[in-house]
Amino acid sequence: MRRTVKGTIQRILAHGCVICGMVIVTFQILDWYNPYMDFLGHAGAVLSLLCFCSVASGFLYIFDEGHPGRDRHGRGNGGGERR
């Protein structure tokens, strides 16, 4: 299986979204448990990274949909006509 640079970037961004989302949820739970530590007040960098990964991943997905004759995994003609 051949991976492209664009596919690798999409995978990295998707993993970044999942990791940052889990960190934010963990900070929310810790902040609910101990509000005096202000975990969410110190999570600005993680939240910014989550926003960047989400927007970049969304743009790559949207622009990948615009190529006719390819499915979203970069294979074949997307199940269309067979020649």
Secondary structure as the mmCIF struct_conf table of DSSP 4:
data_model
#
loop_
_struct_conf.conf_type_id
_struct_conf.id
_struct_conf.beg_label_comp_id
_struct_conf.beg_label_asym_id
_struct_conf.beg_label_seq_id
_struct_conf.end_label_comp_id
_struct_conf.end_label_asym_id
_struct_conf.end_label_seq_id
HELX_LH_PP_P HELX_LH_PP_P1 ARG A 2 THR A 4
HELX_RH_AL_P HELX_RH_AL_P1 VAL A 5 TYR A 33
HELX_RH_3T_P HELX_RH_3T_P1 PRO A 35 MET A 37
TURN_TY1_P TURN_TY1_P1 PHE A 39 PHE A 39
HELX_RH_3T_P HELX_RH_3T_P2 LEU A 40 HIS A 42
HELX_RH_AL_P HELX_RH_AL_P2 GLY A 44 GLU A 65
TURN_TY1_P TURN_TY1_P2 GLY A 66 GLY A 66
BEND BEND1 HIS A 67 HIS A 67
TURN_TY1_P TURN_TY1_P3 PRO A 68 GLY A 69
TURN_TY1_P TURN_TY1_P4 ARG A 72 HIS A 73
BEND BEND2 GLY A 74 GLY A 74
TURN_TY1_P TURN_TY1_P5 GLY A 76 GLY A 79
#
